[in-house]
Amino acid sequence: MKNGKKGKSHGGLLLAAMIMLTSLLAGCGGNNNANAPVAEANTAAEASASPGAATAEPAAEPVTVKLQLKWVPQAQFAGYFLAQDKGYYAEEGLNVEILPGGPDIVPEQQVAGGSADIGVDWVASLLTSQEQEMPLVQIAQIFQKSGLVLVSKKDAGINSPADLKGKKVGNWMGGNEFELLALFDKYKLDSNKDLNFTKQGFTMDQFLGGEIDAASAMTYNEYQVVLESGVKAEDLKVIDMNDEGVAMLEDNLFANKEWLADNKETAAKFVRASLKGWKDAIADPEAAVDSVMKLAEEGSTTREHQLTMMTEVAKLIQPEGFDIAKLGYTDAAAFQQTADIALKFGVIKEAADVNEAYTNEIVEMAAE
């Protein structure tokens, strides 16, 4: 290289001499020296590339996790949809399939039977399934308060739960009725004799049409439907399960014990991504509802309704004074209270073994 630079500064005679010299060197193998810089560069490039090529492993296939929802896509499950859309599951190496629920789908049965790995349902429903010896365990608690209320029109004369006697009271059944059964028992009301406890449809038409006196409603869904129909809040009476002391923990995450035994790391990754999605949903309801509306059945709901739902759901997930950093942890006292109410009011026949019913191990692993 240095010789080349000198050649450019002399006259034609010197240049000709150098050309002759180069030819002679080529005949003696001097071209190896001339090409050495290139060879060294190539060798260096190969050397820098080879370690990566030697140690690189093909990208691992994402692990599939099937999540069974309690109901159809709505803001009640926005955290999971948002985690999916933001790539939080993919970042954990997961391929999460979110399975919608419905009136004929019992999440516990789906998970116990292996059709899903993780499910969303209420704790009371999980307790009854565990009593039936389904191999299930709670791995996270999402809702911190109950969202279930009984709503009636003022002219029905239901000013307290005692006034439910002789009335027609509706509930969706299928695992949603346990808090009401506890309420009836508290007020010494036999659901078979003292009142007409009937199956309620999944709209509020029966209530609005006067077919039932008191209807079950979630604060984030059916109660809002009633208000959206034109009924004013001041014309309604509401019986809140939290105020009555019969509130039970609701939306949780539970897994098949057999699956969990071999997939703790996968479960922790799922929980970590899901909690991240829920925190984002609470902080940005608009983005959460964007994710919901992509999956909601066309014509089944409105964006405005889902925004209201997200606002109300956030109040149950992060009630006033609750440290969001504790999201996902199952509070021992709250779970025990739910189990005690379930036993006292006949939801389960034998005391639940809470040490087997839930675990915080997965949430703790997710926090690491």
Summary of the structure (lengths in Angstrom):
residues: 368
radius of gyration: 32.6
end to end distance: 56.4
largest distance: 122.2
contacts: 1154
relative contact order: 0.16
helix: 51%
strand: 14%
